[in-house]
Amino acid sequence: MRILFISDIHGVPSTLETALAAGDKLGYDRIVLLGDLLAHGPRNGVPNFYDPPKVAEILNRHKDRIIAVRGNCDSEVDQMMMQFPIMGDYAELDADGERFFLTHGHLWNEFRLPPVGTGTILVHGHTHIAEKKRLECGVTIFNPGSVSLPKAGQDRSFGYWDGHDLFHYPVV
């Protein structure tokens, strides 16, 4: 199974479309959305090209291939625009013999691990910083970064599981 990991869209359709087009070239079976889909959030300010209804329209076209979790900026109003569930704090996915724990990162992260076993891949966004590392406890942390509002001088990015390994790709 090939998986696109997209986080922290924050209502910017152009970067979402760019990430999805790059994903089309790679090929994917599922899209995992790690929260903060439509709202920009009070700490971010209003991003350029902000258009939450357009983001909802784009994502709804892919509803049959999406697994989504709630970000700290997502609300019941956002759910009303989506044709797939986005309000779960986490989801779990087994793919290619690996267990993925999917969450936004504001509740579960490397400093507050969910109750998962060794070998689990904890995938989260929230920080807007792409990262991949293995903790001493045997849990792998993977953050795809943000497709719209990267931080710490990083480029816009998304994540990808090719069935064997995790990768970061720039949104250009």
N, C-alpha and C positions, 0 to 999 in steps of 0.2 A: 504494500500500500504506500502510495506517495502522498505526502501531506504538505499543504501550504500553511504556515503559521503567520497570521497577520494580527498585529496589535496596535492599539492607540491610533486609530484613523482620525479621530476627533473631527469628523464632519468634512474632511477634505476629499472630494471625489477624484481629483486628478491624480493624486499619488496612489490612491486605491486602484484606479484603473491601470496605472503603470505597473503596479505590483502584480495584478491579476494577469496582465499581458505577459509579463516575465514568467509567471507561473504556467501559463498556457504553453510556452516554449519548453519548459521543463517537463510538463505533464504532471497531473495530480488527480487523485481520487477524492480527496477530502480537503476542505478548507476549515481550519480551526481559527476562530476569532476569539482573541483573548481580552476583549473588553475595550471600553471607551470608544465606541463606534461613532456616535453622532455628536455628542456635546463636546464643546471645546474645553470646558472646565474653567473655573475661576482663576486658577494659577497660570493658565496658559495664554490668556487673552484670545482674541478672535483671530484665527489663522487666515492667511490669504486664501482666497478661493473657497471660503467656507460655504457649504451647501448640504446640510444634513439630509434634506429630502432626496437629493440626488444620490447620496451615499446609500440611503435605504433602498432606493430603486435598484441600484447596481447590485447590492447584496441580495435582495429578494429574487433576482434572476438566478441566483446560485443556491437557493434555499434547500434544495434536495441534497446538496453536498456539504452543508455547513454544520459544524458543531460549534456552539458559542457559549461563552461564559460572561457574566456581568462584571463590568469594570466599575470603579468608584465613581465615574461620571455618568453611568448608565442608569436609567430610571424607568418607571412604569410607562411614562409617556413615550420613551424610545421604543419600548416593547410594542406599543400600539402601532408603530410604523413598520414593524418587522413581521414577516410571514414565517418566522422560525423562532424558537425560544432563545432568549438571551439573558434571562434573569437568574440562572443557577450560579452559585458561588464557585462551583467547580464541576468538572466532568472527568470521567476516566475513559481511556481508550486503550484497547489492546491491539497492537499492530505489529506484524512481523516478529512475533515473539517478545516484544517489548511492551512494558506497561507505562503509559503516559498519564500523569496527573496534570490536568489542565485548569488553570486558574488565572485571575488577572494579576495577582501579586501583592495587592494591598492587604489581603487577609493571610495568604499562605505564600511563603518565600523561603529563601535559604536560612533566614534568621528565625523563622517560625514555620518549621516543617510540618506538613500534614502527616497524619498517621499512615505512612507508606513504608514499604520494605526496601531493603537493599536492591539496587538495580533499577528502581523506578526513575523515570525521567520526569522531573518537575518542570513543566513549561509554563512560563508566565511572562507578562509584559509589565506595565505600570511604570517602570523606571525610565523607559524610553532609551535604554542603553542595551545594545546587543551584547550577549554574553553566552558563553558555554564553558562549563567547568564541572568537574566531578568532586563532590565533597568527600571527606574522610569516611563518612557513614555509608558511602556507596550510592548515594542519590546523585544523579546528574541534574544540574541546573541548566536550563536553556531559555534564553530570552531573545526573541527575534528582533528586538528594538522597536522603533516606531516607524510606520510608513509615512507619517506626516510631520511629526514634531520631535526629531531626535534631540538628545541632550548629550552633554559632555563632549561636544565637538565631533560626534559621530555623524555619519551619513544616514539618510533614510534607509530603512532595511526591512526585510521580511525573512522568515525562516523556512526551511525546507527539509523534510525527511524523505530520503530517496529509497527507503526500505531497509537501509543498512546504517546510515549515519545522518547526523544533523549538520546543516550548513546555513550560513548567513548569505543573503544576496542583497546588493544595493538596489535601491529604487531610483533609477536614473531615466 
